[in-house]
């Protein structure tokens, strides 16, 4: 379990972190999307129209900050030493000068580009995890996040055709996803909402019972693939036993309440109430009970539509990703920048490799304290790659560059080239006329 | 400007079946017609009746087939013209007048856009296949049909999608259109299309969504342009003629937006528990009770209740005190000031982009999507039957009225269900129906206040 810091950590720790470790140049390169180059198609104002926002010590919140280059960004962060850095959209005009434009009748200050973002938070899973609650996470519930990354990442790539996707640990109990393809950045709010809704199966709220309801004679290909490739295995091989989903009466009653056929539910209840006789000590009780449940629901005599779907509904309910919809739906939603330090845990928001997300362990993510100690031990040993490579942060920055930034820069350059040539072509044509 | 009379072949349209007229104009450019001033206004009002009717129908949760009939009737009733040849002109003129009326603010544009698109959508359905094809050609869609080779390779997936919607699998001669997924957001949102590598495969019977989206984006762009023209020249040029008409048209039909508290509604912090009991609609009462119980609400709930309270007349200082008193019990004073007070000031237009936010209307509340841990939304829509019954009986709805309410809920008439609840609790007819939580409140206060006054 990730221990809660007794008090919020001293913001003095952040000074050396921002001074020596924070990857300014990488963040700048990312947020420039190729416009920092020399190509005539580059828009030099691009980075400067991006909103940054800082949460400062002592309850100060600075919104609509903007910087023209990496150096300005670095200077501001070092000087203000924010507890948290949030990244907003790219606006039509420099957000720091928005008031000047607000005078005109037509408000031209409006967001034009923003990564498609997703925020998945463990607190939204409190009704399906028994190991911890609220802000805590442990290795028994973290697989829920692994599932979310796998399901969403696969669909973003295969269904929606996106390529430049960054997953980041939120520093405490969840993950953030940044989809950075040009097409994704230019989606309207309605289109963003449609993607978020595409991912949503969880329809219930606190006041209705059935949380997942799957209708129709077949599952949509996206749901079917997610189920067979990810959800089913994680439910049966990981969560069932790690969360002890069927071990006690209270817990199995929750699953029984999702079975629409009362006779099946009571048959299972009967079996499980005096299970000491029927279950052998060797086999895990959760697995035994799940097999019984599945067998009864899928057996020939109960072939009605609703019951066959019921097994899938239970699995979806306990495993399927739960997104914070509002974050994804609006262009101007802020999201914490990668490589920030979480103000409660001191952990750095490091990128997660979606191809190896099984191996990610939130409890071993470097904390700012640990990094500073490593920095001290490093002493004065000089290094061409800067001091970062001597600390545990080195790997994270390397991962950020190799799996995300470099392919993104290549893609961005091609896109700029393409749209520049297109413009050239169009202007040539118009001259011809 | 010259009078341009319609060509004689327009006589083909008969005023009685205007709805099934061979085609729908796409309103791409303003017509070179001379319009009489009284037609300018009366055509616009007629079209506005149609749009307002659609808006009411949608917010009452009418089902697609009911909407279809409604639109057909509304169009027939309002958009005919004594001269058959003028029907198409009336259609075009009324659209362009309203475009002028509704281009002027973001909210007006939004409303006009959704209503015109809903209208377009239903009219498109009434068209013959040839007329539909013609419109699809206008939008360059026909060339995007999926060829046989590609169809074979994804046949199975297309079948899966069809069956997930309870339809039979498509046959070989079925036509699908391959378009970027962004062009069919509503089909994507409902997972009603197969999507692969950024492209959505839209079946012929879903084409209406695609066409409607294209229509919408075209109209959305031109509305912004119209607005520019309006502010830069038209408003000034027409200061004595059209401008007053245009300005009067928008306000007369949208109803109050409740962003300013009504005179009845000034409430202070000490009365809030009492009025919550007597005059809050169930959606707000539930949030209020949950807040008192948990000392916390998630974002959606804070927005819905917070803006409602603003509309009810709680001033910023009282609002801060109210939320602080509850939240500090759970998260502590410091965290409240740090993380939550900003949002409350924001709602009152004191932070961020300083917009004075408007309380949510019923349609907004009904269309929200509360998730795990959320308490906002419309209880008539989002509660299970069991929970709704319990909540209603806590409010004091008797068992006979309860059955009427539940009946409306089953037919998805959520606002009517709320109206019946209002009537049951106040013992008074509410003919106008409930369209806004703040209207529920002010109507309730209007009934309760005089009683109190006379008692005192």
Interface residues (C-beta under 8 A of the other chain):
Chain A: X59 X61 X63 X105 X106 X123 X124 X125 X126 X127 X158 X159 X160 X161 X162 X183 X187 X188 X190 X191 X193 X194 X195 X197 X198 X200 X202 X204 X205 X206 X207 X208 X209 X210 X211 X215 X216 X217 X218 X219 X220 X221 X222 X223 X224 X322 X325 X326
Chain B: X157 X159 X160 X161 X163 X164 X165 X166 X181 X182 X185 X186 X188 X189 X190 X191 X194 X195 X196 X197 X198 X199 X227 X228 X231 X286 X299 X300 X337 X338 X342 X352 X369 X370 X371 X372 X373 X374 X375 X377 X379 X382 X383 X384 X386 X387
